[in-house]
Amino acid sequence: MLIAASVAILIVMGMAIIRAVVGPTLYDRILAVNMFGTKTVLLIALLGFVMGRPEFLDIAIVYALINFISVIAVLHFSDSIYFKHDTQDKKTVKKEE
Amino acid sequence: MDTVISVASLLCLLLGSFLCLSGGVGILRFPDFYTRMHAVGVTDTLASAMILMGLMLQGAEANVVIKLIIILLMTLFINPTASYALAKAAMYSGLKPLLNMQKSKRG
C-alpha cells in the first residue's frame, strides 16, 4: 500500500510538471511548483517508510520549509514592476486593448 | 488490534492517494487559474493530512509520530498561507477570473 501511494504521488507530480510547462500565466507555474513541493514532502515521508528508515522525516521537514520560503520569495519578486507586463494572459491583454 | 490499525492505515492511505489524484486531474483540466488554485488548495491539505495520518498509524516509535505531527502542522499552516499570497499577488497584478463559461471555448 505504501508503494501504491508513492506511485500515485509520482503520477500527480508528473501532472504538476505538465501544468508548470504548459501553464499560460506565471501564476499557474508558481501554483504547479508549490503543489510539486508539497507532494515532494509527502513522497519523502512515504519513501522513508518504504525503505524502513524513518530518519527521512527530518529531510521532509526541511523541504517543507524551503518550499514555503521559495514560493513567498517568488511572489514578492513578482510584485516588482518588471513582471507587470509578463503576467497576463494574451487573451486578457487583447480584451483590455 | 493490529489488524484494526493496519486496516485504518490502509484506508487513510487510499483516501489520500485518491485525493492527490483528483487534485492532479483538477490542475490539468480546470479552465482558469483561480479554479486550478481551488483544486490544489482544497486537495493538498486533506490529502496530506490523510497520508500523514496513515503513516502515523504505522509508526512504531514516539519519535517518528512526533515528527509526522510536526510535518502535518507545518503543512496545515503553510499551504493556506501560500494559497492566500498567490491569490493576492495574482489579483493585484490584474489577472481576472473567468466569469462566463459559455463565452469561452476552453474547458
N, CA and C atoms of all chains as a GROMACS GRO file, in nm:
protein
  612
    1MET      N    1   0.083  -0.121   0.000
    1MET     CA    2   0.000   0.000   0.000
    1MET      C    3   0.086   0.125   0.000
    2LEU      N    4   0.198   0.119   0.073
    2LEU     CA    5   0.287   0.236   0.074
    2LEU      C    6   0.342   0.262  -0.065
    3ILE      N    7   0.375   0.152  -0.136
    3ILE     CA    8   0.432   0.169  -0.269
    3ILE      C    9   0.326   0.223  -0.365
    4ALA      N   10   0.200   0.178  -0.350
    4ALA     CA   11   0.094   0.228  -0.436
    4ALA      C   12   0.072   0.377  -0.414
    5ALA      N   13   0.075   0.420  -0.287
    5ALA     CA   14   0.060   0.563  -0.259
    5ALA      C   15   0.176   0.642  -0.317
    6SER      N   16   0.299   0.585  -0.311
    6SER     CA   17   0.413   0.654  -0.370
    6SER      C   18   0.396   0.670  -0.520
    7VAL      N   19   0.345   0.563  -0.586
    7VAL     CA   20   0.326   0.572  -0.731
    7VAL      C   21   0.220   0.676  -0.764
    8ALA      N   22   0.112   0.681  -0.685
    8ALA     CA   23   0.007   0.782  -0.709
    8ALA      C   24   0.065   0.922  -0.695
    9ILE      N   25   0.148   0.943  -0.593
    9ILE     CA   26   0.206   1.076  -0.575
    9ILE      C   27   0.302   1.109  -0.689
   10LEU      N   28   0.374   1.008  -0.739
   10LEU     CA   29   0.462   1.034  -0.854
   10LEU      C   30   0.382   1.075  -0.976
   11ILE      N   31   0.266   1.009  -0.998
   11ILE     CA   32   0.182   1.047  -1.112
   11ILE      C   33   0.134   1.192  -1.098
   12VAL      N   34   0.093   1.228  -0.975
   12VAL     CA   35   0.046   1.364  -0.953
   12VAL      C   36   0.158   1.465  -0.975
   13MET      N   37   0.283   1.427  -0.937
   13MET     CA   38   0.395   1.518  -0.961
   13MET      C   39   0.417   1.537  -1.110
   14GLY      N   40   0.397   1.429  -1.189
   14GLY     CA   41   0.408   1.444  -1.334
   14GLY      C   42   0.303   1.538  -1.390
   15MET      N   43   0.179   1.528  -1.335
   15MET     CA   44   0.074   1.620  -1.380
   15MET      C   45   0.109   1.764  -1.346
   16ALA      N   46   0.166   1.787  -1.227
   16ALA     CA   47   0.205   1.923  -1.189
   16ALA      C   48   0.313   1.975  -1.281
   17ILE      N   49   0.407   1.887  -1.323
   17ILE     CA   50   0.512   1.934  -1.415
   17ILE      C   51   0.450   1.972  -1.548
   18ILE      N   52   0.350   1.892  -1.594
   18ILE     CA   53   0.285   1.927  -1.721
   18ILE      C   54   0.222   2.065  -1.713
   19ARG      N   55   0.152   2.091  -1.599
   19ARG     CA   56   0.088   2.222  -1.586
   19ARG      C   57   0.194   2.332  -1.576
   20ALA      N   58   0.307   2.305  -1.511
   20ALA     CA   59   0.411   2.407  -1.500
   20ALA      C   60   0.472   2.438  -1.636
   21VAL      N   61   0.480   2.339  -1.725
   21VAL     CA   62   0.537   2.367  -1.857
   21VAL      C   63   0.434   2.434  -1.945
   22VAL      N   64   0.307   2.387  -1.940
   22VAL     CA   65   0.204   2.438  -2.030
   22VAL      C   66   0.154   2.573  -1.987
   23GLY      N   67   0.141   2.591  -1.853
   23GLY     CA   68   0.063   2.697  -1.792
   23GLY      C   69   0.068   2.831  -1.860
   24PRO      N   70  -0.046   2.890  -1.892
   24PRO     CA   71  -0.044   3.015  -1.970
   24PRO      C   72   0.009   3.134  -1.893
   25THR      N   73  -0.014   3.142  -1.765
   25THR     CA   74   0.034   3.260  -1.691
   25THR      C   75   0.146   3.220  -1.596
   26LEU      N   76   0.211   3.323  -1.544
   26LEU     CA   77   0.319   3.300  -1.446
   26LEU      C   78   0.265   3.232  -1.321
   27TYR      N   79   0.144   3.272  -1.279
   27TYR     CA   80   0.093   3.223  -1.151
   27TYR      C   81   0.055   3.076  -1.158
   28ASP      N   82   0.015   3.028  -1.279
   28ASP     CA   83  -0.008   2.886  -1.294
   28ASP      C   84   0.119   2.807  -1.267
   29ARG      N   85   0.229   2.861  -1.316
   29ARG     CA   86   0.357   2.791  -1.294
   29ARG      C   87   0.394   2.790  -1.147
   30ILE      N   88   0.375   2.905  -1.080
   30ILE     CA   89   0.408   2.910  -0.938
   30ILE      C   90   0.320   2.812  -0.860
   31LEU      N   91   0.192   2.806  -0.898
   31LEU     CA   92   0.099   2.713  -0.831
   31LEU      C   93   0.143   2.569  -0.850
   32ALA      N   94   0.185   2.537  -0.974
   32ALA     CA   95   0.228   2.400  -1.001
   32ALA      C   96   0.354   2.366  -0.923
   33VAL      N   97   0.445   2.463  -0.912
   33VAL     CA   98   0.569   2.437  -0.837
   33VAL      C   99   0.539   2.418  -0.689
   34ASN      N  100   0.444   2.496  -0.638
   34ASN     CA  101   0.404   2.481  -0.497
   34ASN      C  102   0.346   2.343  -0.472
   35MET      N  103   0.259   2.299  -0.563
   35MET     CA  104   0.200   2.166  -0.548
   35MET      C  105   0.307   2.058  -0.558
   36PHE      N  106   0.403   2.077  -0.649
   36PHE     CA  107   0.512   1.981  -0.663
   36PHE      C  108   0.591   1.970  -0.533
   37GLY      N  109   0.617   2.085  -0.469
   37GLY     CA  110   0.693   2.081  -0.345
   37GLY      C  111   0.618   2.009  -0.234
   38THR      N  112   0.487   2.036  -0.224
   38THR     CA  113   0.408   1.968  -0.121
   38THR      C  114   0.408   1.818  -0.142
   39LYS      N  115   0.392   1.778  -0.268
   39LYS     CA  116   0.390   1.635  -0.296
   39LYS      C  117   0.528   1.573  -0.274
   40THR      N  118   0.634   1.653  -0.292
   40THR     CA  119   0.768   1.601  -0.264
   40THR      C  120   0.784   1.570  -0.116
   41VAL      N  121   0.730   1.657  -0.030
   41VAL     CA  122   0.736   1.630   0.114
   41VAL      C  123   0.669   1.497   0.146
   42LEU      N  124   0.548   1.478   0.088
   42LEU     CA  125   0.477   1.352   0.114
   42LEU      C  126   0.556   1.234   0.061
   43LEU      N  127   0.617   1.250  -0.057
   43LEU     CA  128   0.690   1.139  -0.117
   43LEU      C  129   0.812   1.101  -0.033
   44ILE      N  130   0.881   1.203   0.021
   44ILE     CA  131   0.997   1.172   0.105
   44ILE      C  132   0.954   1.096   0.230
   45ALA      N  133   0.842   1.140   0.292
   45ALA     CA  134   0.794   1.070   0.412
   45ALA      C  135   0.756   0.925   0.379
   46LEU      N  136   0.686   0.907   0.265
   46LEU     CA  137   0.645   0.771   0.227
   46LEU      C  138   0.766   0.683   0.197
   47LEU      N  139   0.866   0.740   0.128
   47LEU     CA  140   0.984   0.660   0.093
   47LEU      C  141   1.063   0.621   0.216
   48GLY      N  142   1.062   0.709   0.318
   48GLY     CA  143   1.126   0.671   0.442
   48GLY      C  144   1.063   0.548   0.503
   49PHE      N  145   0.929   0.541   0.495
   49PHE     CA  146   0.863   0.423   0.550
   49PHE      C  147   0.884   0.301   0.462
   50VAL      N  148   0.889   0.322   0.329
   50VAL     CA  149   0.908   0.207   0.238
   50VAL      C  150   1.044   0.145   0.262
   51MET      N  151   1.147   0.230   0.276
   51MET     CA  152   1.282   0.177   0.294
   51MET      C  153   1.311   0.138   0.438
   52GLY      N  154   1.218   0.167   0.530
   52GLY     CA  155   1.241   0.133   0.668
   52GLY      C  156   1.339   0.224   0.738
   53ARG      N  157   1.351   0.346   0.688
   53ARG     CA  158   1.442   0.442   0.752
   53ARG      C  159   1.364   0.569   0.783
   54PRO      N  160   1.300   0.578   0.899
   54PRO     CA  161   1.219   0.696   0.929
   54PRO      C  162   1.300   0.823   0.954
   55GLU      N  163   1.432   0.816   0.943
   55GLU     CA  164   1.512   0.939   0.957
   55GLU      C  165   1.486   1.035   0.842
   56PHE      N  166   1.426   0.984   0.735
   56PHE     CA  167   1.396   1.071   0.621
   56PHE      C  168   1.299   1.183   0.657
   57LEU      N  169   1.229   1.168   0.770
   57LEU     CA  170   1.129   1.268   0.805
   57LEU      C  171   1.192   1.403   0.834
   58ASP      N  172   1.316   1.403   0.883
   58ASP     CA  173   1.387   1.531   0.904
   58ASP      C  174   1.402   1.605   0.772
   59ILE      N  175   1.440   1.530   0.667
   59ILE     CA  176   1.454   1.592   0.535
   59ILE      C  177   1.321   1.647   0.487
   60ALA      N  178   1.212   1.575   0.518
   60ALA     CA  179   1.080   1.622   0.476
   60ALA      C  180   1.045   1.754   0.544
   61ILE      N  181   1.078   1.765   0.673
   61ILE     CA  182   1.051   1.891   0.745
   61ILE      C  183   1.126   2.006   0.680
   62VAL      N  184   1.256   1.985   0.654
   62VAL     CA  185   1.336   2.091   0.593
   62VAL      C  186   1.282   2.127   0.455
   63TYR      N  187   1.238   2.025   0.380
   63TYR     CA  188   1.189   2.053   0.245
   63TYR      C  189   1.060   2.134   0.248
   64ALA      N  190   0.974   2.109   0.348
   64ALA     CA  191   0.850   2.187   0.358
   64ALA      C  192   0.883   2.334   0.382
   65LEU      N  193   0.980   2.360   0.472
   65LEU     CA  194   1.016   2.499   0.499
   65LEU      C  195   1.076   2.566   0.376
   66ILE      N  196   1.165   2.495   0.304
   66ILE     CA  197   1.229   2.554   0.186
   66ILE      C  198   1.125   2.585   0.079
   67ASN      N  199   1.026   2.496   0.066
   67ASN     CA  200   0.922   2.515  -0.034
   67ASN      C  201   0.843   2.642  -0.005
   68PHE      N  202   0.806   2.660   0.121
   68PHE     CA  203   0.730   2.779   0.159
   68PHE      C  204   0.809   2.906   0.133
   69ILE      N  205   0.937   2.905   0.176
   69ILE     CA  206   1.020   3.025   0.157
   69ILE      C  207   1.034   3.057   0.008
   70SER      N  208   1.054   2.955  -0.075
   70SER     CA  209   1.075   2.982  -0.217
   70SER      C  210   0.949   3.039  -0.281
   71VAL      N  211   0.831   2.986  -0.245
   71VAL     CA  212   0.708   3.038  -0.305
   71VAL      C  213   0.686   3.183  -0.265
   72ILE      N  214   0.705   3.213  -0.136
   72ILE     CA  215   0.684   3.351  -0.091
   72ILE      C  216   0.787   3.445  -0.156
   73ALA      N  217   0.911   3.398  -0.173
   73ALA     CA  218   1.014   3.483  -0.234
   73ALA      C  219   0.979   3.513  -0.378
   74VAL      N  220   0.935   3.412  -0.453
   74VAL     CA  221   0.900   3.437  -0.593
   74VAL      C  222   0.781   3.531  -0.603
   75LEU      N  223   0.685   3.517  -0.511
   75LEU     CA  224   0.569   3.606  -0.515
   75LEU      C  225   0.608   3.750  -0.483
   76HIS      N  226   0.701   3.770  -0.387
   76HIS     CA  227   0.748   3.905  -0.360
   76HIS      C  228   0.820   3.963  -0.480
   77PHE      N  229   0.900   3.878  -0.548
   77PHE     CA  230   0.972   3.927  -0.665
   77PHE      C  231   0.875   3.962  -0.777
   78SER      N  232   0.764   3.887  -0.785
   78SER     CA  233   0.671   3.913  -0.894
   78SER      C  234   0.591   4.040  -0.869
   79ASP      N  235   0.601   4.099  -0.750
   79ASP     CA  236   0.536   4.227  -0.729
   79ASP      C  237   0.612   4.342  -0.794
   80SER      N  238   0.739   4.318  -0.830
   80SER     CA  239   0.818   4.427  -0.885
   80SER      C  240   0.768   4.462  -1.024
   81ILE      N  241   0.811   4.577  -1.072
   81ILE     CA  242   0.749   4.633  -1.192
   81ILE      C  243   0.790   4.558  -1.318
   82TYR      N  244   0.899   4.482  -1.310
   82TYR     CA  245   0.944   4.413  -1.430
   82TYR      C  246   0.851   4.300  -1.469
   83PHE      N  247   0.772   4.251  -1.372
   83PHE     CA  248   0.684   4.140  -1.401
   83PHE      C  249   0.548   4.185  -1.451
   84LYS      N  250   0.518   4.314  -1.443
   84LYS     CA  251   0.381   4.358  -1.463
   84LYS      C  252   0.325   4.320  -1.600
   85HIS      N  253   0.409   4.324  -1.700
   85HIS     CA  254   0.355   4.300  -1.835
   85HIS      C  255   0.364   4.155  -1.877
   86ASP      N  256   0.437   4.078  -1.803
   86ASP     CA  257   0.450   3.938  -1.842
   86ASP      C  258   0.343   3.849  -1.782
   87THR      N  259   0.277   3.899  -1.677
   87THR     CA  260   0.192   3.807  -1.601
   87THR      C  261   0.060   3.777  -1.668
   88GLN      N  262   0.018   3.863  -1.760
   88GLN     CA  263  -0.119   3.847  -1.807
   88GLN      C  264  -0.128   3.752  -1.924
   89ASP      N  265  -0.244   3.692  -1.932
   89ASP     CA  266  -0.278   3.609  -2.045
   89ASP      C  267  -0.279   3.695  -2.172
   90LYS      N  268  -0.249   3.633  -2.284
   90LYS     CA  269  -0.258   3.710  -2.409
   90LYS      C  270  -0.402   3.750  -2.440
   91LYS      N  271  -0.495   3.664  -2.400
   91LYS     CA  272  -0.637   3.693  -2.424
   91LYS      C  273  -0.680   3.819  -2.351
   92THR      N  274  -0.648   3.826  -2.219
   92THR     CA  275  -0.695   3.942  -2.142
   92THR      C  276  -0.628   4.069  -2.190
   93VAL      N  277  -0.503   4.058  -2.233
   93VAL     CA  278  -0.435   4.178  -2.284
   93VAL      C  279  -0.508   4.229  -2.407
   94LYS      N  280  -0.547   4.137  -2.495
   94LYS     CA  281  -0.619   4.179  -2.615
   94LYS      C  282  -0.752   4.243  -2.579
   95LYS      N  283  -0.821   4.186  -2.478
   95LYS     CA  284  -0.950   4.242  -2.441
   95LYS      C  285  -0.935   4.383  -2.386
   96GLU      N  286  -0.829   4.403  -2.306
   96GLU     CA  287  -0.813   4.536  -2.248
   96GLU      C  288  -0.776   4.639  -2.352
   97GLU      N  289  -0.705   4.595  -2.453
   97GLU     CA  290  -0.671   4.691  -2.559
   97GLU      C  291  -0.796   4.729  -2.636
   98MET      N  292  -0.624  -0.617   1.740
   98MET     CA  293  -0.596  -0.473   1.745
   98MET      C  294  -0.502  -0.432   1.632
   99ASP      N  295  -0.406  -0.522   1.602
   99ASP     CA  296  -0.314  -0.489   1.494
   99ASP      C  297  -0.384  -0.479   1.360
  100THR      N  298  -0.478  -0.572   1.336
  100THR     CA  299  -0.548  -0.567   1.207
  100THR      C  300  -0.632  -0.441   1.196
  101VAL      N  301  -0.693  -0.398   1.306
  101VAL     CA  302  -0.774  -0.275   1.302
  101VAL      C  303  -0.686  -0.157   1.264
  102ILE      N  304  -0.568  -0.149   1.326
  102ILE     CA  305  -0.479  -0.036   1.297
  102ILE      C  306  -0.430  -0.042   1.152
  103SER      N  307  -0.396  -0.163   1.105
  103SER     CA  308  -0.345  -0.170   0.967
  103SER      C  309  -0.455  -0.140   0.867
  104VAL      N  310  -0.580  -0.183   0.896
  104VAL     CA  311  -0.689  -0.151   0.803
  104VAL      C  312  -0.718  -0.002   0.802
  105ALA      N  313  -0.713   0.062   0.919
  105ALA     CA  314  -0.735   0.206   0.926
  105ALA      C  315  -0.626   0.280   0.850
  106SER      N  316  -0.501   0.235   0.865
  106SER     CA  317  -0.390   0.297   0.792
  106SER      C  318  -0.408   0.282   0.643
  107LEU      N  319  -0.453   0.161   0.600
  107LEU     CA  320  -0.473   0.138   0.457
  107LEU      C  321  -0.581   0.228   0.402
  108LEU      N  322  -0.690   0.245   0.479
  108LEU     CA  323  -0.799   0.331   0.433
  108LEU      C  324  -0.753   0.476   0.422
  109CYS      N  325  -0.675   0.521   0.521
  109CYS     CA  326  -0.625   0.659   0.516
  109CYS      C  327  -0.536   0.679   0.394
  110LEU      N  328  -0.447   0.581   0.369
  110LEU     CA  329  -0.356   0.596   0.254
  110LEU      C  330  -0.434   0.593   0.123
  111LEU      N  331  -0.537   0.507   0.116
  111LEU     CA  332  -0.617   0.500  -0.007
  111LEU      C  333  -0.688   0.633  -0.032
  112LEU      N  334  -0.753   0.687   0.073
  112LEU     CA  335  -0.825   0.813   0.056
  112LEU      C  336  -0.729   0.926   0.019
  113GLY      N  337  -0.611   0.927   0.083
  113GLY     CA  338  -0.512   1.029   0.049
  113GLY      C  339  -0.465   1.019  -0.094
  114SER      N  340  -0.442   0.897  -0.142
  114SER     CA  341  -0.398   0.881  -0.281
  114SER      C  342  -0.508   0.925  -0.377
  115PHE      N  343  -0.633   0.891  -0.345
  115PHE     CA  344  -0.742   0.932  -0.432
  115PHE      C  345  -0.753   1.083  -0.438
  116LEU      N  346  -0.738   1.149  -0.320
  116LEU     CA  347  -0.749   1.296  -0.320
  116LEU      C  348  -0.634   1.359  -0.395
  117CYS      N  349  -0.514   1.300  -0.382
  117CYS     CA  350  -0.400   1.351  -0.458
  117CYS      C  351  -0.426   1.342  -0.608
  118LEU      N  352  -0.479   1.226  -0.651
  118LEU     CA  353  -0.503   1.209  -0.794
  118LEU      C  354  -0.611   1.305  -0.843
  119SER      N  355  -0.715   1.327  -0.760
  119SER     CA  356  -0.819   1.420  -0.803
  119SER      C  357  -0.764   1.562  -0.813
  120GLY      N  358  -0.673   1.599  -0.721
  120GLY     CA  359  -0.609   1.730  -0.733
  120GLY      C  360  -0.525   1.741  -0.858
  121GLY      N  361  -0.456   1.632  -0.895
  121GLY     CA  362  -0.376   1.634  -1.018
  121GLY      C  363  -0.462   1.647  -1.141
  122VAL      N  364  -0.576   1.576  -1.143
  122VAL     CA  365  -0.668   1.590  -1.257
  122VAL      C  366  -0.724   1.732  -1.261
  123GLY      N  367  -0.754   1.787  -1.142
  123GLY     CA  368  -0.807   1.923  -1.137
  123GLY      C  369  -0.709   2.026  -1.189
  124ILE      N  370  -0.580   2.010  -1.154
  124ILE     CA  371  -0.484   2.111  -1.201
  124ILE      C  372  -0.464   2.101  -1.352
  125LEU      N  373  -0.494   1.986  -1.409
  125LEU     CA  374  -0.479   1.976  -1.555
  125LEU      C  375  -0.604   2.023  -1.629
  126ARG      N  376  -0.724   1.999  -1.575
  126ARG     CA  377  -0.843   2.014  -1.657
  126ARG      C  378  -0.925   2.138  -1.628
  127PHE      N  379  -0.903   2.206  -1.516
  127PHE     CA  380  -0.984   2.325  -1.489
  127PHE      C  381  -0.946   2.439  -1.582
  128PRO      N  382  -1.042   2.524  -1.615
  128PRO     CA  383  -1.017   2.621  -1.722
  128PRO      C  384  -0.944   2.748  -1.681
  129ASP      N  385  -0.939   2.777  -1.551
  129ASP     CA  386  -0.897   2.910  -1.509
  129ASP      C  387  -0.791   2.897  -1.401
  130PHE      N  388  -0.717   3.005  -1.378
  130PHE     CA  389  -0.616   2.999  -1.272
  130PHE      C  390  -0.680   2.982  -1.134
  131TYR      N  391  -0.788   3.054  -1.109
  131TYR     CA  392  -0.846   3.051  -0.975
  131TYR      C  393  -0.913   2.917  -0.946
  132THR      N  394  -0.973   2.858  -1.047
  132THR     CA  395  -1.031   2.726  -1.024
  132THR      C  396  -0.923   2.622  -1.004
  133ARG      N  397  -0.811   2.636  -1.075
  133ARG     CA  398  -0.699   2.545  -1.051
  133ARG      C  399  -0.647   2.558  -0.909
  134MET      N  400  -0.645   2.686  -0.862
  134MET     CA  401  -0.597   2.706  -0.726
  134MET      C  402  -0.692   2.644  -0.625
  135HIS      N  403  -0.820   2.647  -0.658
  135HIS     CA  404  -0.917   2.581  -0.569
  135HIS      C  405  -0.889   2.430  -0.562
  136ALA      N  406  -0.866   2.369  -0.678
  136ALA     CA  407  -0.841   2.225  -0.680
  136ALA      C  408  -0.717   2.191  -0.598
  137VAL      N  409  -0.610   2.268  -0.620
  137VAL     CA  410  -0.486   2.238  -0.548
  137VAL      C  411  -0.500   2.265  -0.400
  138GLY      N  412  -0.559   2.382  -0.365
  138GLY     CA  413  -0.564   2.421  -0.225
  138GLY      C  414  -0.653   2.331  -0.142
  139VAL      N  415  -0.765   2.287  -0.202
  139VAL     CA  416  -0.856   2.202  -0.125
  139VAL      C  417  -0.797   2.063  -0.107
  140THR      N  418  -0.743   2.007  -0.215
  140THR     CA  419  -0.699   1.869  -0.204
  140THR      C  420  -0.565   1.856  -0.134
  141ASP      N  421  -0.481   1.960  -0.142
  141ASP     CA  422  -0.347   1.947  -0.082
  141ASP      C  423  -0.354   1.924   0.067
  142THR      N  424  -0.436   2.004   0.135
  142THR     CA  425  -0.437   1.994   0.281
  142THR      C  426  -0.496   1.860   0.326
  143LEU      N  427  -0.611   1.823   0.269
  143LEU     CA  428  -0.675   1.700   0.316
  143LEU      C  429  -0.596   1.576   0.273
  144ALA      N  430  -0.541   1.579   0.151
  144ALA     CA  431  -0.465   1.462   0.105
  144ALA      C  432  -0.340   1.445   0.190
  145SER      N  433  -0.270   1.556   0.219
  145SER     CA  434  -0.151   1.546   0.304
  145SER      C  435  -0.188   1.494   0.442
  146ALA      N  436  -0.299   1.546   0.497
  146ALA     CA  437  -0.339   1.503   0.630
  146ALA      C  438  -0.370   1.354   0.632
  147MET      N  439  -0.440   1.307   0.526
  147MET     CA  440  -0.478   1.165   0.524
  147MET      C  441  -0.355   1.075   0.512
  148ILE      N  442  -0.262   1.111   0.421
  148ILE     CA  443  -0.144   1.026   0.402
  148ILE      C  444  -0.058   1.028   0.528
  149LEU      N  445  -0.041   1.147   0.589
  149LEU     CA  446   0.042   1.153   0.709
  149LEU      C  447  -0.024   1.079   0.825
  150MET      N  448  -0.159   1.082   0.831
  150MET     CA  449  -0.225   1.005   0.937
  150MET      C  450  -0.208   0.854   0.915
  151GLY      N  451  -0.214   0.812   0.787
  151GLY     CA  452  -0.190   0.672   0.759
  151GLY      C  453  -0.050   0.628   0.798
  152LEU      N  454   0.048   0.720   0.778
  152LEU     CA  455   0.184   0.688   0.820
  152LEU      C  456   0.197   0.688   0.972
  153MET      N  457   0.124   0.780   1.037
  153MET     CA  458   0.129   0.787   1.183
  153MET      C  459   0.080   0.658   1.246
  154LEU      N  460  -0.024   0.597   1.186
  154LEU     CA  461  -0.077   0.473   1.242
  154LEU      C  462   0.024   0.360   1.228
  155GLN      N  463   0.115   0.370   1.130
  155GLN     CA  464   0.215   0.265   1.113
  155GLN      C  465   0.343   0.290   1.191
  156GLY      N  466   0.362   0.415   1.238
  156GLY     CA  467   0.486   0.447   1.307
  156GLY      C  468   0.499   0.373   1.438
  157ALA      N  469   0.616   0.317   1.461
  157ALA     CA  470   0.635   0.234   1.580
  157ALA      C  471   0.677   0.318   1.700
  158GLU      N  472   0.768   0.413   1.679
  158GLU     CA  473   0.825   0.487   1.791
  158GLU      C  474   0.757   0.622   1.807
  159ALA      N  475   0.765   0.676   1.927
  159ALA     CA  476   0.706   0.807   1.954
  159ALA      C  477   0.780   0.917   1.878
  160ASN      N  478   0.910   0.896   1.859
  160ASN     CA  479   0.993   0.989   1.784
  160ASN      C  480   0.937   1.016   1.645
  161VAL      N  481   0.904   0.907   1.574
  161VAL     CA  482   0.854   0.915   1.438
  161VAL      C  483   0.719   0.984   1.434
  162VAL      N  484   0.632   0.949   1.530
  162VAL     CA  485   0.498   1.006   1.530
  162VAL      C  486   0.504   1.156   1.556
  163ILE      N  487   0.596   1.197   1.646
  163ILE     CA  488   0.606   1.341   1.674
  163ILE      C  489   0.654   1.416   1.551
  164LYS      N  490   0.750   1.358   1.478
  164LYS     CA  491   0.797   1.424   1.355
  164LYS      C  492   0.685   1.433   1.252
  165LEU      N  493   0.606   1.326   1.242
  165LEU     CA  494   0.494   1.330   1.146
  165LEU      C  495   0.392   1.437   1.185
  166ILE      N  496   0.368   1.452   1.317
  166ILE     CA  497   0.274   1.556   1.361
  166ILE      C  498   0.329   1.694   1.328
  167ILE      N  499   0.462   1.711   1.342
  167ILE     CA  500   0.522   1.840   1.307
  167ILE      C  501   0.502   1.868   1.158
  168ILE      N  502   0.526   1.766   1.073
  168ILE     CA  503   0.508   1.786   0.930
  168ILE      C  504   0.362   1.819   0.899
  169LEU      N  505   0.270   1.751   0.965
  169LEU     CA  506   0.128   1.777   0.940
  169LEU      C  507   0.090   1.919   0.978
  170LEU      N  508   0.137   1.965   1.094
  170LEU     CA  509   0.104   2.101   1.137
  170LEU      C  510   0.164   2.203   1.042
  171MET      N  511   0.290   2.178   0.998
  171MET     CA  512   0.350   2.275   0.906
  171MET      C  513   0.277   2.278   0.774
  172THR      N  514   0.232   2.161   0.726
  172THR     CA  515   0.156   2.160   0.601
  172THR      C  516   0.026   2.237   0.617
  173LEU      N  517  -0.040   2.217   0.731
  173LEU     CA  518  -0.168   2.284   0.750
  173LEU      C  519  -0.151   2.434   0.768
  174PHE      N  520  -0.035   2.480   0.815
  174PHE     CA  521  -0.015   2.624   0.824
  174PHE      C  522   0.036   2.682   0.693
  175ILE      N  523   0.125   2.609   0.625
  175ILE     CA  524   0.196   2.668   0.512
  175ILE      C  525   0.110   2.672   0.387
  176ASN      N  526   0.032   2.566   0.361
  176ASN     CA  527  -0.041   2.562   0.235
  176ASN      C  528  -0.147   2.671   0.222
  177PRO      N  529  -0.231   2.696   0.324
  177PRO     CA  530  -0.326   2.807   0.308
  177PRO      C  531  -0.258   2.942   0.298
  178THR      N  532  -0.145   2.960   0.369
  178THR     CA  533  -0.074   3.088   0.358
  178THR      C  534  -0.022   3.110   0.217
  179ALA      N  535   0.037   3.005   0.159
  179ALA     CA  536   0.089   3.018   0.024
  179ALA      C  537  -0.024   3.041  -0.077
  180SER      N  538  -0.138   2.973  -0.057
  180SER     CA  539  -0.250   2.993  -0.148
  180SER      C  540  -0.303   3.135  -0.140
  181TYR      N  541  -0.311   3.186  -0.018
  181TYR     CA  542  -0.360   3.324   0.000
  181TYR      C  543  -0.267   3.424  -0.065
  182ALA      N  544  -0.136   3.407  -0.044
  182ALA     CA  545  -0.040   3.500  -0.102
  182ALA      C  546  -0.043   3.493  -0.255
  183LEU      N  547  -0.060   3.373  -0.307
  183LEU     CA  548  -0.064   3.354  -0.453
  183LEU      C  549  -0.187   3.421  -0.512
  184ALA      N  550  -0.303   3.402  -0.448
  184ALA     CA  551  -0.426   3.463  -0.500
  184ALA      C  552  -0.418   3.615  -0.491
  185LYS      N  553  -0.359   3.666  -0.384
  185LYS     CA  554  -0.350   3.811  -0.370
  185LYS      C  555  -0.257   3.870  -0.474
  186ALA      N  556  -0.143   3.802  -0.496
  186ALA     CA  557  -0.049   3.854  -0.597
  186ALA      C  558  -0.111   3.850  -0.735
  187ALA      N  559  -0.184   3.741  -0.766
  187ALA     CA  560  -0.245   3.731  -0.899
  187ALA      C  561  -0.352   3.837  -0.918
  188MET      N  562  -0.430   3.862  -0.812
  188MET     CA  563  -0.538   3.961  -0.822
  188MET      C  564  -0.481   4.101  -0.839
  189TYR      N  565  -0.373   4.132  -0.763
  189TYR     CA  566  -0.314   4.266  -0.773
  189TYR      C  567  -0.248   4.288  -0.908
  190SER      N  568  -0.197   4.181  -0.969
  190SER     CA  569  -0.130   4.200  -1.096
  190SER      C  570  -0.230   4.210  -1.211
  191GLY      N  571  -0.359   4.196  -1.183
  191GLY     CA  572  -0.458   4.220  -1.286
  191GLY      C  573  -0.505   4.096  -1.358
  192LEU      N  574  -0.485   3.981  -1.301
  192LEU     CA  575  -0.534   3.858  -1.364
  192LEU      C  576  -0.681   3.841  -1.324
  193LYS      N  577  -0.768   3.849  -1.423
  193LYS     CA  578  -0.912   3.845  -1.393
  193LYS      C  579  -0.962   3.701  -1.391
  194PRO      N  580  -1.054   3.671  -1.300
  194PRO     CA  581  -1.116   3.538  -1.306
  194PRO      C  582  -1.204   3.523  -1.428
  195LEU      N  583  -1.218   3.399  -1.471
  195LEU     CA  584  -1.303   3.369  -1.587
  195LEU      C  585  -1.446   3.362  -1.537
  196LEU      N  586  -1.529   3.460  -1.576
  196LEU     CA  587  -1.661   3.467  -1.515
  196LEU      C  588  -1.768   3.395  -1.594
  197ASN      N  589  -1.763   3.403  -1.725
  197ASN     CA  590  -1.870   3.341  -1.803
  197ASN      C  591  -1.815   3.224  -1.881
  198MET      N  592  -1.860   3.104  -1.844
  198MET     CA  593  -1.806   2.985  -1.908
  198MET      C  594  -1.856   2.966  -2.050
  199GLN      N  595  -1.974   3.022  -2.083
  199GLN     CA  596  -2.032   2.994  -2.215
  199GLN      C  597  -1.964   3.073  -2.326
  200LYS      N  598  -1.906   3.186  -2.289
  200LYS     CA  599  -1.839   3.265  -2.393
  200LYS      C  600  -1.708   3.202  -2.435
  201SER      N  601  -1.642   3.135  -2.338
  201SER     CA  602  -1.510   3.082  -2.370
  201SER      C  603  -1.522   2.938  -2.416
  202LYS      N  604  -1.444   2.904  -2.512
  202LYS     CA  605  -1.449   2.768  -2.565
  202LYS      C  606  -1.354   2.674  -2.493
  203ARG      N  607  -1.270   2.733  -2.406
  203ARG     CA  608  -1.175   2.646  -2.337
  203ARG      C  609  -1.247   2.573  -2.226
  204GLY      N  610  -1.203   2.453  -2.198
  204GLY     CA  611  -1.266   2.391  -2.085
  204GLY      C  612  -1.257   2.243  -2.092
   0.00000   0.00000   0.00000
